């Protein structure tokens, strides 16, 4: 048994669904990992954050965390508390009211940021978040995902210069028996 096996079993038990679905990237799939079912469940979220801590770079090499809205936000919030660093939320679009910002939370030009993502499929949401962060003068030091569906996300992000890793692969998730 690997050290991640209990976490993988927990995620698979509560969030792995079979059927006909469409991914965020618009692709049909026969399985879906409902991130809200594991990211809002303290029994899964707590060990998930403990495991994600092992993927973060040394504390002195980054200033804050970031999460694309909405699925990765609970994970980034709990991780933020665990590491004692602030986080920002990268919105999908600017709202037509209030500050109309694309990034919510305090940040400064030159901040070094670790982007947290829930499910990596093609990397589209994470890539967009990285681009928004960079457009505001911050620097992305790493992208950390919870689950890599092994559909090109890591290579897509790395081809754009973003060091990327995931905690759990599709292969590990599928190999897990309940």
GIDAFEN-V98579 format. One record per backbone hydrogen bond with DSSP energy under -0.5 kcal/mol. NH is the residue of the N-H (numbers start at 0). CO is the residue of the C=O. Records with the same first field share a line. If there is no record, write none. Layout:
NH: CO + CO
This chain:
4: 1
7: 3
8: 4
9: 5
10: 6
11: 7
12: 8
13: 9
14: 10
15: 10 + 11
16: 14 + 31
18: 29
20: 18 + 28
22: 26
25: 22
28: 20
31: 16
33: 14 + 31
34: 32
36: 33
37: 33 + 34
38: 34
39: 35
40: 37
41: 39
43: 40
44: 40
45: 41
47: 43
48: 44
49: 45
50: 46
51: 47
52: 48
53: 50
54: 51
55: 51 + 52
60: 57
61: 58
62: 111
63: 111
64: 85
65: 113
66: 87
67: 115
68: 89
71: 67
72: 69
73: 69
75: 71
76: 72
77: 73
78: 74
79: 75
80: 76
81: 77
82: 78
83: 79
84: 79
87: 64
88: 103
89: 66 + 87
90: 88 + 101
99: 96
103: 88
109: 136
110: 107
112: 110 + 138
113: 63
114: 112 + 141
115: 65
116: 143
119: 117 + 146
120: 118
126: 122
127: 123
128: 124
129: 125
130: 126
131: 127
132: 128
133: 129
134: 130
135: 131 + 132
136: 133
137: 132
138: 110
140: 112 + 138
141: 112
142: 162
143: 114
144: 164
145: 116 + 117
146: 117
147: 167
148: 119 + 146
150: 120
152: 120
155: 151
156: 152
157: 153
158: 154
159: 155 + 156
160: 157
161: 156
162: 160
164: 142
166: 144
167: 145
169: 147
172: 168
173: 169
174: 170
175: 171 + 172
